[in-house]
């Protein structure tokens, strides 16, 4: 090994700027200080040091051969030159030069303290003073303390000057010097320089210490290199097993606990960065987790839970599930309730309803006990599924969902029962709707206008008009006031019975109750007329709707066209179709085909080319995957909005988590 820092620098490991090249005749005394205007000394600082106050460099310690180090640091705090230091020391020693000098250990302690106080100029002045004394007063320990002061002050531009002066003084760097230098590079973010210095340590004949390895690990942390940190940790373990690490095994066991925590921290920061990067991180994060397993790195519960909180996207479902299973396997399966609630929310956002329910079941079976937020989250999932089943008319799924809710201690309310009733209405399952209506009452729930409206609708669709009228009478008897939807169903019932007088009576009753009929009301009347082969009556109600200044929509035109075809008036049906198109409505392909076929069969001279090309309507098939498990996914149900829709549940969740 070379006897000076020049040999170390010759390998190009310590970058040196061109402006710091020193001529040969000047290397004996390199000025570390830059010319500055002396600043006024702080009496308050001196007082604090003399009394061991809060601002002391050494915490008020009295050390180093009976010398008050705190007092020395206080008087040197504003020193700018070696002469300032010498004069201050003389004053401290009583003004007599024959009393000698302060011990070197006092100066090194003062240098470290001045570094912590961000007084680098004063620390440099102390070193210049030691150099002026001669006799080998500057050594490795002095320069190591000075480099530490530079690190604390963050004035990294001084490093090259200090290294050059160290070389000029013939002081050879030791492992502490290089450790400090590496830590400075880490602080600067010069990761490549850290690894260059580490690679040349053994070439210089130095033995790495625990601090060396910790600094390298910190470099991997700064670079966010999880795999590099893991591989380095594995290499250190292999070296320890082979006895290649200097020191006692007991000491290294304690160090490896620190190293493992550093590796976990590096991996956590890397995985978190992947999760928030916006790209698909699933594969990369799982690779890091599995690499930690192979290396024997064991994160604790808190590390996994912090990573769970970083999972917020739908694509994070796989990672969150893996982390949840790992937490449950640690220490008897203890887990934070807030983390479980977050997972239930995330599974719902990813439309993994069965996984959310599984977590809720674990809370019931393994703990911790679910709270109100847990209940609201899982209930919101069931509501989404029930609404999806309602939209598709999958009433059997709705019944199964209600049964599952009761099985898990969740009490469905009127809204949930009404959702299933509406699914039965959409599917025209009258008997099922009657059964669910009765079960709803048996469970102690009071049907509301939505419940009665759904039951009336399904009975009307099944042409069970008398039963529907009895339901209407019972609804009025129990004091539930009809709304527009209920009145619309009632007029459809009377149309079905052929009682047109009662239809007019219902319209008048609506007006008396200040409920204005809408296009939906007239569409229901016209549709009922068409279903009951009363085409003339349907066309009459179409004119009455226009007399009330109610504008028709697509459904209106569709039903009127069908009524005109039934009544043997294809020419009028054609004109109605063209009128709808002129108003910008897009009628279904069925209406197009009906008009086209009727005009052809009638042999009229209508120019059918004006109808344009045949419309093509895409119909997506209903796909439901089911299995024998307790709860099946319904991934193919059409849920238009994202998780929680516009109900505000997500905002409420974030608010509660913040609290």
VOGU-3710 file (C-alpha; in Angstrom, 3 decimals, decimal comma):
1> xxxxxxxxxx> 0,000/0,000/0,000  1,259/3,493/-0,778  2,161/5,639/2,170  -0,060/8,579/1,278  -3,464/9,465/-0,138  -1,868/9,972/-3,557  -1,674/6,224/-4,056  -5,368/5,927/-3,242  -6,276/8,790/-5,568  -4,162/7,423/-8,416
11> xxxxxxxxxx> -6,789/4,754/-9,009  -9,275/7,485/-9,823  -11,478/6,649/-6,861  -11,415/10,079/-5,241  -12,488/12,660/-7,857  -10,439/15,821/-7,783  -11,227/19,065/-9,551  -8,564/20,694/-11,745  -8,643/23,898/-9,800  -7,281/22,140/-6,692
21> xxxxxxxxxx> -3,959/20,935/-8,160  -1,134/22,119/-5,896  2,391/23,000/-6,966  5,128/20,892/-5,402  6,655/23,755/-3,407  3,278/24,538/-1,761  2,295/21,096/-0,555  3,957/21,495/2,786  1,336/23,912/4,045  -2,024/23,921/2,348
31> xxxxxxxxxx> -4,308/26,730/3,595  -7,676/25,211/4,442  -9,271/28,524/5,315  -10,795/30,935/2,875  -10,473/34,676/3,590  -13,560/35,736/5,453  -14,556/38,832/7,378  -14,262/38,024/11,097  -17,577/37,891/12,828  -18,335/39,093/16,297
41> xxxxxxxxxx> -18,111/36,385/18,924  -21,244/35,328/20,724  -21,063/35,916/24,472  -24,304/34,036/24,907  -22,761/30,959/23,276  -19,746/31,144/25,549  -21,971/31,443/28,579  -23,959/28,401/27,528  -20,810/26,337/27,069  -19,380/27,410/30,366
51> xxxxxxxxxx> -22,531/26,418/32,175  -23,221/23,254/30,163  -26,411/24,733/28,643  -28,605/23,480/25,852  -26,322/24,869/23,194  -23,095/23,165/24,304  -21,072/21,187/21,822  -20,269/18,353/24,141  -23,376/18,474/26,240  -21,551/20,269/29,071
61> xxxxxxxxxx> -19,038/17,454/29,637  -15,804/18,156/31,464  -13,127/15,934/30,018  -9,653/15,557/28,574  -7,233/15,930/31,456  -9,387/18,182/33,568  -9,883/20,728/30,769  -13,341/22,218/30,353  -13,897/21,198/26,723  -17,231/23,020/26,519
71> xxxxxxxxxx> -15,583/26,266/27,514  -12,797/25,788/24,952  -15,372/25,142/22,232  -17,272/28,262/23,255  -14,264/30,567/22,931  -13,252/29,001/19,588  -16,706/29,131/18,070  -16,053/32,332/16,116  -12,394/31,709/15,277  -11,476/32,278/11,635
81> xxxxxxxxxx> -7,676/31,916/11,552  -4,982/29,937/13,326  -3,958/33,164/15,064  -7,491/33,530/16,451  -7,258/30,036/17,880  -3,827/30,641/19,382  -4,872/33,882/21,058  -8,075/32,356/22,399  -6,200/29,377/23,804  -3,658/31,660/25,462
91> xxxxxxxxxx> -6,468/33,650/27,069  -8,018/30,406/28,245  -4,713/29,264/29,740  -4,223/32,512/31,576  -2,231/34,442/29,012  1,002/32,671/29,778  2,689/30,850/26,954  4,789/28,807/29,339  1,705/26,898/30,497  2,006/24,722/27,350
101> xxxxxxxxxx> -0,758/23,685/25,003  -4,055/21,954/25,324  -4,037/18,184/24,813  -4,670/16,998/21,264  -7,762/15,104/22,408  -9,325/18,393/23,468  -8,889/19,790/19,977  -10,371/16,730/18,256  -13,375/16,862/20,562  -13,790/20,563/19,817
111> xxxxxxxxxx> -13,569/19,914/16,043  -16,370/17,354/16,236  -18,502/19,671/18,345  -17,958/22,626/16,025  -19,049/20,412/13,147  -22,287/19,621/14,904  -22,762/23,352/15,490  -22,267/24,031/11,732  -19,095/26,036/12,505  -16,822/24,556/9,856
121> xxxxxxxxxx> -14,632/27,678/9,505  -13,821/27,492/13,211  -13,020/23,771/12,923  -10,670/24,482/9,982  -8,999/27,217/11,990  -8,320/24,730/14,802  -6,652/22,357/12,315  -4,526/25,222/10,936  -3,487/25,988/14,499  -2,446/22,374/15,075
131> xxxxxxxxxx> -0,454/22,400/11,822  1,388/25,544/12,952  2,440/23,812/16,160  4,310/21,145/14,204  5,568/18,018/15,860  2,999/15,725/14,298  0,003/17,394/15,922  -2,131/16,561/12,918  -2,852/12,884/12,398  -5,528/10,544/11,049
141> xxxxxxxxxx> -7,827/11,198/13,974  -7,711/14,975/13,458  -8,548/14,733/9,760  -11,244/12,156/10,385  -12,887/14,539/12,842  -12,568/17,333/10,279  -14,201/15,206/7,557  -16,983/14,408/9,997  -17,461/18,132/10,571  -17,706/18,686/6,805
151> xxxxxxxxxx> -20,338/15,957/6,621  -22,391/17,551/9,409  -22,140/21,013/7,841  -22,894/19,788/4,330  -20,130/21,965/2,806  -18,917/19,242/0,490  -16,932/21,660/-1,660  -14,225/21,674/1,044  -13,557/17,934/0,806  -10,977/18,129/-2,004
161> xxxxxxxxxx> -8,998/20,781/-0,114  -8,981/18,658/3,035  -7,908/15,514/1,194  -5,132/17,414/-0,578  -3,921/18,875/2,710  -4,069/15,437/4,321  -1,839/14,114/1,546  0,534/17,034/1,819  0,913/16,423/5,561  1,818/12,802/4,859
171> xxxxxxxxxx> -1,189/11,473/6,755  -2,342/8,100/5,439  -6,110/7,528/5,298  -7,423/4,706/7,460  -10,701/2,795/7,346  -12,450/5,511/9,363  -11,405/8,069/6,758  -12,811/5,996/3,942  -15,979/5,199/5,873  -16,541/8,913/6,419
181> xxxxxxxxxx> -15,799/9,630/2,786  -18,285/6,976/1,652  -20,956/8,336/3,965  -20,398/11,809/2,474  -20,844/10,389/-1,008  -24,051/8,713/0,133  -25,274/12,026/1,467  -24,441/13,645/-1,890  -26,117/10,854/-3,835  -22,833/9,837/-5,545
191> xxxxxxxxxx> -23,553/6,128/-5,346  -20,973/5,072/-7,939  -18,233/6,818/-5,954  -19,298/4,923/-2,838  -18,874/1,582/-4,543  -15,521/2,655/-6,046  -14,163/3,521/-2,620  -15,488/0,262/-1,171  -13,931/-1,777/-3,992  -10,469/-0,293/-3,293
201> xxxxxxxxxx> -10,538/-0,707/0,481  -9,007/-4,173/0,397  -6,532/-3,099/-2,285  -5,294/-0,493/0,153  -4,722/-3,189/2,782  -7,531/-1,953/5,026  -10,038/-4,150/6,813  -13,714/-3,177/6,435  -15,615/-2,585/9,656  -19,280/-2,882/10,555
211> xxxxxxxxxx> -19,637/0,828/9,754  -18,228/0,147/6,274  -20,898/-2,417/5,523  -23,608/-0,194/6,973  -22,502/2,658/4,724  -22,607/0,415/1,647  -26,076/-0,711/2,656  -27,082/2,942/2,993  -25,845/3,499/-0,556  -28,187/0,763/-1,809
221> xxxxxxxxxx> -30,957/2,440/0,140  -30,175/5,808/-1,439  -30,193/4,201/-4,888  -33,427/2,298/-4,195  -31,687/-0,922/-5,299  -33,542/-3,662/-3,428  -31,872/-6,571/-5,210  -28,418/-5,044/-4,698  -29,051/-4,711/-0,960  -30,348/-8,291/-0,750
231> xxxxxxxxxx> -27,348/-9,711/-2,632  -24,926/-7,728/-0,471  -26,635/-8,996/2,674  -26,366/-12,597/1,461  -22,681/-12,086/0,691  -22,052/-10,734/4,190  -23,775/-13,747/5,737  -21,627/-16,096/3,709  -18,488/-14,219/4,803  -19,614/-14,446/8,420
241> xxxxxxxxxx> -20,223/-18,197/8,149  -16,735/-18,656/6,693  -15,179/-16,590/9,478  -13,953/-13,911/7,101  -15,311/-11,030/9,192  -12,911/-9,695/11,808  -14,289/-9,587/15,321  -16,386/-11,645/17,715  -19,348/-13,582/16,413  -21,529/-12,105/19,150
251> xxxxxxxxxx> -20,777/-8,594/17,946  -21,523/-9,517/14,349  -24,825/-11,082/15,345  -25,924/-7,717/16,684  -24,686/-5,991/13,534  -26,580/-8,383/11,302  -29,791/-7,430/13,072  -29,105/-3,847/11,973  -28,184/-4,975/8,459  -31,393/-6,943/8,146
261> xxxxxxxxxx> -33,434/-3,917/9,183  -31,594/-1,835/6,601  -32,342/-4,401/3,888  -36,010/-4,444/4,873  -36,093/-0,657/4,708  -34,436/-0,612/1,288  -36,873/-3,220/-0,043  -39,862/-1,409/1,458  -38,881/1,897/-0,160  -38,263/0,160/-3,491
271> xxxxxxxxxx> -41,618/-1,657/-3,438  -43,457/1,464/-2,352  -41,903/3,390/-5,234  -43,059/0,667/-7,620  -46,589/0,836/-6,214  -46,893/4,594/-6,648  -45,128/4,703/-10,013  -48,391/4,338/-11,929  -47,118/1,355/-13,909  -48,132/-2,252/-13,345
281> xxxxxxxxxx> -45,936/-3,138/-10,349  -47,319/-6,554/-9,431  -44,558/-8,653/-10,950  -41,666/-6,520/-9,707  -42,978/-6,214/-6,163  -43,544/-9,957/-5,907  -39,994/-10,549/-7,158  -38,648/-8,414/-4,321  -40,765/-10,272/-1,766  -39,622/-13,673/-2,998
291> xxxxxxxxxx> -35,976/-12,522/-3,113  -36,276/-11,490/0,544  -37,625/-14,948/1,347  -34,692/-16,665/-0,355  -32,210/-14,426/1,464  -33,796/-15,144/4,837  -34,762/-11,509/5,355  -37,763/-11,463/7,677  -39,854/-8,285/7,737  -42,085/-7,904/10,744
301> xxxxxxxxxx> -45,796/-7,180/10,825  -45,374/-3,415/10,778  -43,275/-3,549/7,612  -45,934/-5,566/5,808  -48,723/-3,332/7,080  -46,979/-0,160/5,904  -46,696/-1,737/2,480  -50,390/-2,658/2,527  -51,252/1,014/2,982  -49,334/1,757/-0,223
311> xxxxxxxxxx> -51,666/-0,563/-2,157  -54,422/1,696/-3,432  -54,936/0,729/-7,083  -57,131/-1,995/-8,506  -54,043/-3,701/-9,934  -52,561/-3,997/-6,424  -55,047/-6,715/-5,497  -52,581/-9,604/-5,890  -49,886/-7,895/-3,826  -52,298/-6,920/-1,067
321> xxxxxxxxxx> -53,616/-10,480/-0,860  -50,058/-11,863/-0,586  -49,177/-9,361/2,145  -52,357/-10,165/4,059  -51,578/-13,882/4,056  -48,029/-13,211/5,247  -49,233/-11,030/8,116  -51,707/-13,699/9,202  -48,885/-16,252/9,280  -46,736/-14,087/11,581
331> xxxxxxxxxx> -47,001/-14,103/15,381  -50,302/-15,885/15,668  -51,968/-13,865/12,922  -52,193/-10,518/14,753  -53,118/-7,683/12,414  -54,325/-4,125/12,699  -58,052/-3,618/12,240  -57,467/-0,476/10,187  -55,306/-2,497/7,786  -58,088/-5,076/7,430
341> xxxxxxxxxx> -60,593/-2,329/6,673  -58,238/-0,941/4,054  -57,938/-4,399/2,496  -61,723/-4,845/2,433  -61,985/-1,489/0,666  -59,238/-2,397/-1,810  -60,763/-5,794/-2,629  -64,063/-4,097/-3,335  -62,372/-1,540/-5,559  -60,764/-4,386/-7,517
351> xxxxxxxxxx> -64,183/-6,132/-7,706  -62,831/-9,086/-5,724  -65,934/-9,418/-3,595  -65,176/-12,941/-2,371  -61,748/-11,836/-1,112  -63,298/-8,928/0,786  -65,808/-11,267/2,385  -63,007/-13,685/3,320  -61,189/-10,931/5,201  -64,395/-10,028/7,006
361> xxxxxxxxxx> -64,918/-13,700/7,920  -61,352/-13,814/9,284  -62,156/-10,819/11,450  -65,098/-12,716/12,902  -63,155/-15,961/13,389  -59,595/-14,844/14,172  -59,941/-11,228/15,253  -59,638/-8,379/15,730  -63,338/-7,782/16,104  -64,793/-5,769/13,198
371> xxxxxxxxxx> -65,966/-2,259/13,948  -68,611/-0,032/12,409  -66,400/0,853/9,450  -65,791/-2,844/8,733  -69,529/-3,431/8,751  -70,232/-0,470/6,472  -67,523/-1,476/4,010  -68,717/-5,057/3,613  -72,332/-3,909/3,461  -71,417/-1,533/0,648
381> xxxxxxxxxx> -69,958/-4,476/-1,284  -73,176/-6,418/-0,905  -75,161/-3,394/-2,049  -73,076/-3,154/-5,201  -73,669/-6,836/-5,936  -77,365/-6,554/-5,209  -77,681/-3,547/-7,507  -75,833/-5,406/-10,251  -78,151/-8,365/-9,843  -81,139/-5,993/-9,937
391> xxxxxxxxxx> -80,003/-4,420/-13,214  -79,768/-7,807/-14,866  -82,852/-9,225/-13,200  -80,842/-12,037/-11,567  -83,181/-12,399/-8,645  -81,829/-15,797/-7,542  -78,435/-14,229/-6,959  -80,122/-11,526/-4,921  -81,743/-14,136/-2,690  -78,410/-15,919/-2,243
401> xxxxxxxxxx> -76,733/-12,653/-1,326  -79,374/-11,922/1,300  -78,891/-15,402/2,752  -75,119/-14,917/2,826  -75,491/-11,591/4,615  -77,651/-13,155/7,314  -75,232/-16,065/7,619  -72,349/-13,667/8,375  -74,295/-11,636/10,905  -75,071/-8,799/8,501
411> xxxxxxxxxx> -78,656/-7,640/8,751  -80,037/-6,580/5,370  -82,345/-3,606/5,623  -85,307/-2,481/3,575  -83,064/-1,184/0,786  -81,441/-4,580/0,318  -84,777/-6,403/0,292  -86,205/-3,830/-2,101  -83,279/-4,394/-4,435  -84,118/-8,088/-4,680
421> xxxxxxxxxx> -87,797/-7,262/-5,167  -86,859/-4,976/-8,062  -84,750/-7,776/-9,541  -87,819/-10,038/-9,414  -89,863/-7,292/-11,069  -87,344/-6,924/-13,859  -87,314/-10,694/-14,361  -91,170/-10,832/-14,187  -90,996/-13,413/-11,382  -94,282/-12,761/-9,595
431> xxxxxxxxxx> -94,274/-15,761/-7,254  -90,690/-15,081/-6,155  -91,527/-11,434/-5,503  -94,508/-12,399/-3,341  -92,326/-14,780/-1,309  -89,617/-12,163/-0,778  -92,220/-9,570/0,180  -93,563/-11,929/2,857  -90,069/-12,795/4,139  -89,325/-9,117/4,400
441> xxxxxxxxxx> -92,296/-8,673/6,710  -91,356/-11,811/8,663  -87,929/-10,273/9,350  -89,598/-7,334/11,057  -89,099/-4,854/8,221  -91,838/-2,485/7,140  -92,346/-2,314/3,357  -92,209/1,161/1,879  -93,410/2,655/-1,390  -90,465/1,046/-3,240
451> xxxxxxxxxx> -91,431/-2,382/-1,905  -95,067/-1,993/-2,924  -94,085/-0,484/-6,269  -91,870/-3,459/-7,124  -94,603/-5,914/-6,110  -97,239/-4,031/-8,095  -94,969/-3,963/-11,130  -94,266/-7,691/-11,168  -97,961/-8,516/-10,657  -98,914/-6,192/-13,517
461> xxxxxxxxxx> -96,350/-7,812/-15,784  -97,796/-11,213/-14,903  -101,320/-9,905/-15,683  -102,368/-10,672/-12,105  -104,493/-7,539/-12,049  -106,850/-8,456/-9,232  -103,977/-9,399/-6,933  -102,280/-6,130/-7,828  -105,360/-4,104/-6,947  -105,572/-5,857/-3,568
471> xxxxxxxxxx> -101,932/-4,908/-2,942  -102,801/-1,315/-3,877  -105,669/-1,233/-1,426  -103,482/-2,673/1,332  -100,784/-0,097/0,605  -103,245/2,769/0,928  -104,754/1,191/4,035  -101,421/1,117/5,888  -100,911/4,806/5,115  -98,267/4,690/2,379
481> xxxxxxxxxx> -98,852/7,451/-0,157  -98,427/6,490/-3,819  -95,811/8,189/-5,942  -95,502/8,718/-9,685  -94,104/5,232/-10,220  -96,953/3,584/-8,308  -99,602/5,577/-10,184  -97,961/4,626/-13,473  -98,262/0,949/-12,588  -101,884/1,452/-11,519
491> xxxxxxxxxx> -102,922/2,941/-14,864  -101,217/0,007/-16,582  -103,277/-2,363/-14,438  -106,549/-0,695/-15,397  -105,539/-0,643/-19,063  -104,893/-4,353/-18,800  -108,321/-4,889/-17,292  -109,832/-2,797/-20,087  -111,234/-0,282/-17,622  -110,445/2,970/-19,448
501> xxxxxxxxxx> -112,713/5,001/-17,226  -110,539/4,158/-14,237  -107,452/5,219/-16,163  -108,926/8,712/-16,497  -109,860/8,594/-12,826  -106,282/7,716/-11,854  -104,938/10,591/-13,964  -107,301/12,993/-12,197  -106,281/11,592/-8,798  -102,647/12,187/-9,687
511> xxxxxxxxxx> -103,381/15,792/-10,590  -105,297/16,242/-7,323  -102,273/14,903/-5,442  -100,099/17,413/-7,370  -98,287/14,606/-9,193  -97,953/15,516/-12,851  -98,053/12,609/-15,330  -94,844/12,303/-17,344  -93,823/10,622/-20,555  -93,146/7,508/-18,483
521> xxxxxxxxxx> -96,784/7,432/-17,379  -98,107/7,691/-20,934  -95,546/5,192/-22,189  -96,853/2,714/-19,638  -100,441/3,292/-20,806  -99,502/2,955/-24,484  -97,401/-0,146/-23,788  -100,260/-1,749/-21,865  -102,606/-1,021/-24,764  -100,221/-2,656/-27,225
531> xxxxxxxxxx> -99,789/-5,729/-25,032  -103,552/-6,090/-24,826  -104,098/-5,603/-28,599  -105,772/-2,203/-28,187  -103,910/-0,385/-30,941  -106,548/2,280/-31,518  -106,603/3,169/-27,844  -102,787/3,372/-27,792  -102,786/5,885/-30,654  -105,487/7,883/-28,872
541> xxxxxxxxxx> -103,355/8,146/-25,731  -100,457/9,258/-27,914  -102,509/12,259/-29,051  -103,667/12,979/-25,490  -100,026/13,055/-24,380  -99,204/15,625/-27,045  -102,202/17,696/-25,979  -100,642/17,908/-22,512  -97,413/19,191/-24,110  -95,538/16,062/-23,071
551> xxxxxxxxxx> -92,874/15,243/-25,633  -92,536/11,610/-26,729  -89,251/9,720/-26,508  -87,803/6,631/-28,207  -89,990/4,238/-26,233  -93,090/6,219/-27,130  -92,400/6,049/-30,847  -91,411/2,406/-30,637  -94,729/1,420/-29,001  -96,843/3,670/-31,235
561> xxxxxxxxxx> -95,258/2,184/-34,354  -96,026/-1,299/-33,062  -99,636/-0,236/-32,339  -100,086/1,186/-35,864  -98,768/-2,013/-37,405  -101,248/-3,986/-35,288  -104,005/-1,679/-36,495  -103,067/-2,317/-40,139  -101,683/1,151/-40,855  -98,157/0,579/-42,224
571> xxxxxxxxxx> -98,067/3,905/-44,089  -98,759/5,807/-40,855  -96,215/3,646/-39,037  -93,637/4,580/-41,692  -94,365/8,276/-41,223  -94,077/7,888/-37,448  -90,693/6,188/-37,862  -89,406/8,980/-40,115  -90,691/11,611/-37,669  -88,736/9,965/-34,865
581> xxxxxxxxxx> -85,583/9,892/-36,980  -86,010/13,555/-37,902  -86,130/14,397/-34,170  -82,791/12,639/-33,637  -84,079/9,497/-31,946  -82,380/6,163/-32,593  -85,079/3,520/-32,622  -84,174/-0,143/-32,133  -83,695/-2,528/-35,049  -87,005/-4,186/-34,183
591> xxxxxxxxxx> -88,942/-1,043/-35,144  -87,027/-0,784/-38,425  -87,757/-4,413/-39,313  -91,410/-4,076/-38,331  -91,981/-1,045/-40,557  -90,037/-2,556/-43,453  -91,879/-5,892/-43,341  -95,315/-4,260/-42,924  -94,813/-1,909/-45,878  -93,607/-4,725/-48,106
601> xxxxxxxxxx> -96,518/-6,959/-47,108  -99,001/-4,140/-47,728  -97,578/-3,455/-51,182  -97,708/0,289/-50,683  -95,764/2,657/-52,935  -93,681/3,957/-50,010  -90,024/4,610/-50,850  -88,407/2,301/-48,323  -84,903/3,468/-49,259  -85,509/6,546/-47,136
611> xxxxxxxxxx> -85,399/4,314/-44,078  -81,660/3,927/-44,617  -79,590/0,809/-43,839  -80,703/-1,686/-41,259  -79,511/-0,902/-37,759  -77,329/-3,400/-35,928  -77,725/-3,620/-32,175  -75,043/-5,394/-30,200  -76,348/-7,437/-27,330  -73,831/-8,551/-24,747
621> xxxxxxxxxx> -74,538/-11,956/-23,263  -75,016/-12,301/-19,542  -72,107/-14,224/-18,081  -72,101/-15,342/-14,497  -69,423/-17,580/-13,109  -70,522/-19,641/-10,175  -68,931/-22,395/-8,173  -69,610/-24,468/-5,113  -67,847/-22,080/-2,758  -69,699/-20,150/-0,112
631> xxxxxxxxxx> -69,465/-16,945/-2,105  -68,851/-16,605/-5,844  -67,442/-13,797/-7,912  -69,713/-11,786/-10,134  -67,015/-10,103/-12,182  -69,101/-9,933/-15,347  -71,992/-7,981/-13,876  -72,126/-4,473/-15,356  -71,088/-2,038/-12,653  -70,778/1,266/-14,468
641> xxxxxxxxxx> -69,269/3,356/-11,692  -66,107/2,724/-9,780  -66,100/1,473/-6,254  -68,771/3,151/-4,044  -70,089/5,133/-7,012  -71,304/8,524/-5,815  -72,480/7,465/-2,397  -69,620/9,188/-0,644  -68,523/6,020/1,103  -64,968/6,361/-0,193
651> xxxxxxxxx> -64,669/9,911/1,088  -66,034/8,792/4,446  -63,502/5,978/4,511  -60,551/8,273/3,845  -61,811/10,700/6,500  -62,046/7,986/9,137  -58,622/6,639/8,257  -57,145/10,121/8,606  -58,605/10,387/12,075
//
